Amino acid sequence: MVSEDAAALFRVLSNSDRLDVIRALVEAGPDGMSAGDIGRKIGASPSRTSFHLNALSETGFLQKERQSRNLNYRINFKTIGALITFLMEDCCKGSSELRNCCTMR
């Protein structure tokens, strides 16, 4: 990933509602969630939820799938992983001892 691509992804994430969506879908795992469930989870109106889901989908953070009348959203872990790898690939000048600081909670 190049810096310009990473910057575009970070721009999309620079909103607390979108971060809440990402966290909710990471928690939901591979089953994902419906748009309505996401909106309720983050406390957003349907139109606000749709706006944020579209922005996240357009940049590749989310995958969506129609299930009868509903859209189900899932995290695209490849996109999240690529962004994290971009941030971490030169962490601590390659020192595994120092790099542990980045993996501890």
Helices and strands as residue ranges (DSSP letters): H 3-13, H 16-28, G 29-31, E 33-34, H 35-42, H 46-58, E 62-67, E 70-75, H 77-88, G 91-94, H 96-99, G 100-102
